[in-house]
Amino acid sequence: MRLSRAARVILVGAPGVGKGTQSERLLNKFPQLSAISSGDLLRDNVKNQTPLGIAVESAMRTGALVNDSMILRLILNELKVRGWLYPASAQGTISLGCTAATLTGDDLGADDFVETPSLAKYGPPQTSDDPSASFILDGFPRTAGQASQLDDLIPINLVVSLKTPFSVILERITGRWIHEPSGRVYNTTFNAPKVAGRDDITGERLIKRADDDEETWKNRLQKFQETSEPLLEHYAKRGVLWEVEGDSSDEISPKLYEEFARRFVL
């Protein structure tokens, strides 16, 4: 299915709700969509030892959280490299043109664009509305404060709140088994392996992830609820929030496709 305008999308949902599944299905259903993960951008920059990656690695070694403005800069640079983001003014050109790949060590120490919590003073860049400039942003924002900073730079036009009863999610998580070498996932409540505890293809033993237990999930859920409620309220006020409910990914996906097509397909 072809998009008629750019979709800039965020999926929000409790741990285990199936964000990864819905994201993958959207990418397959709408080929013009791309996935942009803040975590992947961080890892790639650290691995490639870009100046910004070096700064991030240094912060992580000291146990500090990576500054929100650094995450924003990585996202902005990625969109700019793909040709989906344009400076709004000459002042913006100087700031945005100093990308992670071309920064010097001195730039990282003094450039407000990296160090300050807000990048809004540089003026909002222009985002492409070409359908090929469509993306699902994963890993950021997680809080209303981060969302406010993102608003000043990239106009997100759809935030999907995925809702599944917590009892259903918990049953799904506690019944999940993984074939670690291949990444194949089984579940004792649906998609059970042909032989209990064994991978269907190789016959090798299945394992449970360390965080696939009730106590760990409830702790993650509590943290999610503390940050997600203000985040969703923020996007509701901006008129871009859409909620979808279902007991399974297969129940949610058709509703998501329909809404996506209504907003972004002719």
N, C-alpha and C positions, 0 to 999 in steps of 0.2 A: 504494500500500500504506500502510495507516494504522498509526502507532505506538501502543503502549499505555502507554508511559512515556517519560520524557525521555531522550534520547540525548545525551551530552556527549562528543564524539569528537575525536580527534587522529589524523591520518594522518602516518606517518613513512616516508620512503624516500629512496634515493639520488637525486641530481639526474638528471632525465630518466626516472625510473621511471614517471611518469604520475600523480602525486598530483592534479594539476589535473583530469585526465580522470576519475579515480575520484570526486573530490569532486563534480564536475558531474553525474556519473551518479547518485550517491547523492541529490543534491538533487532530481533529476528523478524518481527512483524513490520517494522518501519526501517528499512535499510539505511535511510539517510541519518538516522540517529547514531550518535557515538556515545561511548561511556567515558567520563572523565572522573578519575578517582584521585582525591587529594592525597590519600595514602600512597598510591602508585607514583604520583608526581614526586612526593617526598623521597621515596626509596630510589627512584631513578636519578634524582639530582644528587643524592648522597653517593650512590654507586658510581656515577660518572664524575664525581668530585667537581661539580660546577661550584663557582664561588658561593652561590646561595646554598648549595648542598653542603658545603664545608661549614657554613655558618649554622645550618640546621643541625649537623652532626655534632658540632661543638656544644650547642645548647643541650642536646640529648645526653651527651656524655656527662654533663654536670647535673643531670636529673631534672633540668628545667623543661617546662612545656614549650613546644614550638609556638612562637608568637603568631597570633591570628593574622597579622599583617604579612608575615612570611608566607602563610598558606595562601592568602589572597594574591600575593605577588606570583606565586607558582601557577595559580589558576589563570590569572590574567595573562601571564607570559605564554601559557599553553594555548589560550584562545588567540593570542596575537600571532603566534607562530603558525597556527592553522589558517590565519587570514580572516578570522571571525570577529576581530576587535580592532578598532581604529582610534587613534588619539583624537580628542575633541579639539585640541588647540596646540599652539606651538609649545606652550608650557608642558602640556601633556606629552608631546612628542619627546621632549627631553627625558621625562621620567620613564615613560613606557618603553622608549627605545633602549634604555639601559637594562637589557634583559639579563636573566640569570647566567646566560652563556657568555656575556661580554663584560660583566661586572669585574672590577678589580677589588683587591682586598680593601683599599682605601674607600671605595664606593660603599662597601658593606658596613664600614664603620661610621660613615657620615650621612649616607643617603636617607633622608626622611621617609622615602617611599618604602624602605624596608623596616625601619625602626619604629615609626609611630604607629599607635594602635589603629588610627583611622587614615585611610588613603583618600578620603573624600575631597580634601583641599586641592587635589590635582584635577578636579572636574571629572564628570562621568565620561568615560570613553564611549564611542559609538559602536553598538553591536550590530552585526550583520543580521538581516531578516531573511537571508537566503535559506531555503529549507535544508541545504547541506550543512548549515551551521547549527544544527540541532544537536542537543546533548542531554544526557542524564548526569547530573552532578552527584557524586557519591562521597560521603565522609565529611562534608562541609556544606552548609552550616549545621551545627548541633545545638546552638543556643540562639535566643532571640537577639542577643547582642551581636553575634557573628552575622546573623541574617541582616541586621541593620547596616553593617559595614558592606555586606555583599550588595544590598539594594542600591548603594551609592555608585556602584560600579557595573554591575551586571543585572539587568532586569529579568529576574526569573518570572516566567509567565504561567507555570503550573506547578503546584505543590500537591502531591497525592498523599493523603493520609490513609494507610492500609490498616484495616481493623479486622481482627479475628479474636473471638473469645479467648481469654487467657487460659482457660482450662483446655481448650483445643490445642493451643500452642505448646503448653506444658506436656500434654500427651505426645505431641509430635516430637518434641525435643528428647524426652526420656526414652522414646522408642527408636531413636536414630542410631544407625550403625554405619561405619565408614570403611571402605576399602582404601587404605591410605595410599598405596602406590598409584592407583588410577584416579582416586577422588570420587569413585562411584559411591552413591549414598542410598541406603536402604532404610526402611522403617517397618517395625513390627506391626503397626496398625494399618499401613498401606504400603504397597511395593516391598513386601517382605522377601528376603532371599529364598531361593528354592530349597536350600538346605540351611537350617538355622545356624547363624554364626559364620557362614562361609560365603565368599564372593561367587556369584553365578558364573563368571567367566573363568577365573583362575582356580577356584576352590580354596583360595587362601583365606586365612582367618580375618574376620572383620573386627574392628576396634570401635570403642566409644571415645568421642572427644572428651578431653579433660573437663570442659565447661558444660557438657551435656548432662547436668544433674539439676535437681529441683532447687537446691539452695543457691547455687551459682546463678541460675536463671532469675530467681526472685530478686537477688541483689542487683543484677543487671537491669531488670525491669524497673526497680525503684529509682535507679539513677536515670533511666530513660524518661520516666514519668516526670521527674523533677525538672528536666530541661525541655521536654517535648511540648508540654502544655503551653508555656509562654511562646515557644517557637511557632506552634500551630495558630495560636491567637494572633501573633504578629502577621502571619500570612493571610489569615482570615480577614483582618482589617484591610489588607492590601487587595482583597478580592480575587486572590489566585488559588485559594485552598479548595480542594475537592476531596471528599471522603468517600471511601468505598469499603463495604463490609462483605465478609464471606467466611465460611468455615474452612475453605481450602483455596489453594492457588488456582485450581481449575474453575472454581466458582467466581473468583475475583477477576481473572484475566479477561473474559469476554466483556465485562462491564468496563474495564480499563480501556480495552481496545475501542469500544464504542465512544467513550468520552474523549479519548485521544483523537479519534477521527473527527468528532464533532468540532473540536477546537482547532485542529491543525490540518485537516484534509478538506479539499474543496467538495 
